[in-house]
């Protein structure tokens, strides 16, 4: 009996030990499982942090590359980058360069925006902002950089013809102070290499000298165009076309910014007038104020638009903010509107303010010769309404006062979105400068009228341009006082012009001031035996010999007047419009 009880206790103790062993093993196994899950979660979190750190490192690397580019640009600036001791200092860097350095080197909670905020896809590849192809010497420090974007055309390319026209009109000295940058805005390597080899074969001297450069963008520069949304009634293909065009302009501007003082935007299907480069440079340097933002040397599209290189950063940033929304024509006009237009003022006030920033040179220096657009499809010949200004990049009425034309103004080329045959030409291109076969006699010119912009009376008298002034009032005058008294044979004055035919002189008389000669006054100014003067005399001694009719005054000068001291145009009544004096012709007697 005792044995049975002992055996039972032994078995019971064994079972208890086995149970405890199993419980302990199970608990231990559970702890190991929990630890594995913890470790797995930690590894996953570590991987995410490493990925985020890698992305941040890539972003910082790109920003540092931008800083290096900015420093290179700063070195090439015209301003002195060295202090008295010859050491570079923070204060001598441009504001834009200091901003980039500050943004990268300081750990702020808020970071200033960069190009990556508008084009975040650029972060995926480190080379996205570097040209995929570059041919040339990398010349910098020139006066003018000309940028030419070129894309594949299905029918015919005008690029080499354009380059021939531009280069052939440059003097040897101008070739040393200029850079022409061609952007082959395609990502097809075979195509870009083919175009480049053709340019190298045709212009080897220009490439070797540094005058001509050829670049193409990285294929990673462009975003996913399939995600664009349609706007302003334009089909998706046209939206893609104009969006890519905006990015092409930005890439070209960013590349050219550090190369020269001025940047001129051209197209790949134009011809140029002789002396076009010196004309542009002199016109820019002669501007009375540095407030201007755009100098226009053609009235078509985006051809012949000059910018100060220092303004390109602002322009590029503005375009990038809205590159998917609107075409380049509208965006440029919006920049001007934002800068100077007061929403509480009327449209005319806005136009006057923008005219101080956007100044037109006449006659045009470039003509558009392309027949086939870069928008693929069939040819469609366009004729637009008389007086309608058609925007090249949108085929819409151009915006007025900073507001785009309504969708109803869209000229639909057909539902196949064709390649457009642009019959539109620059009507000012064929115009010659005011004829100089006759030079007016040397004189001091003066006027009581307020001159508009650079359209001075001096230039009109020298037959270089027309005179444009604000609204005249009664008593205003335009006077030409000769340095030496002389005899005149005839006179001719024309007011108004083709673009502003209503800006004429009304109720205005032509008057002469004879040199002090009593005998001629007695013989010529009295009719017969009567005491009545043939020519009415003004209180200050001038004689009225003519007046304006339909904007023109012309006539012969009585030789009996003898030598004249001055000729004057006197405005008798207030005018409702501004005034343009487009031609002045005073013919000296033999």
PEGI-V686282 format. One line per field, one symbol per residue. ss: DSSP state (H for helix, E for strand, - for the rest). psi: psi as a letter, one per 30 degrees, with the letter a starting at -180 (. if undefined). Layout:
ss=???
psi=???
//
This chain:
ss=-HHHHHHHHHHHHHHHHHHHHHHHHHHHHHHHHHHHHHHHHHHHHHHHHHHHHHHHHHHHHHHHHHHHHHHHHHHH-------------HHH--HHHHHHHHHHH---------HHHH-HHHHH--------EEE------EEEEEEEEE--------HHHHHHHHHH---HHHHH-EEEEEEE----HHHHHHHHHHHHHH-HHHHHH--EEEEE--------HHH--------HHHHHHHHHHHHHHHHHHHHH---EEEEEEE---EEE---HHHHHHHHHH--------EEE--------EEEEHHHHHHHHHHHHH------HHHHHHHHHHHHH------HHHHHHHHH--EEE-----EEE----------EEE--------E------E--E--E---HHH---------EEE---------------------EEEEE---E-----HHHHH-----EEE-------EEEEEEEEEE-EEEEEEEE------------EEEEEEE---HHHHHHH-E------E---E-----EEEEE-E--EEEEE--HHH--EEEEEEEE-------EEEEEEEEEE--
psi=eeeeeeeeeeeeeeeeeeeeeeeeeeeeeeeeeeeeeeeeeeeeeeeeeeeeeeeeeeeeeeeeeeeeeeeeeeeflflkgkaefgkklefflleeeeeeeeeefkilekkkkaffefifffffkfgfgkkfkkkafhklglekkkkjkklkkfekkgeeeeeeeeefgkleeeffglkjjkjjhlgjeeeeeeeeeeeeefheeeeeffekkklklkfgekajffgkkklggkleeeeeeeeeeeeeeeeeeeefegfaekkkkalghllllkgeeeeeeeeeffkflgflekkkgkgkbgkhkklkeffeeeeeeeefegffelleeeeeeeeeeeefkjfflleeeeeeeffffjkkkklkfkkkfkeklfjkalkjkkkllkfkjkkeffhlklkkggklllffgkjjflfgilkkjjfkljffefkllkkgfkkkkklkkllfljkjbgileeeeeghfalkkllkllkfllkkjjkekklkkellkkkllaefiffilkkhklkkljkljieeeeeeffkjbflfkkekkklfgflkjfllkkhgkklllkkfffakkelkkkkkflkkfllkkjfkkjjkkk.
//
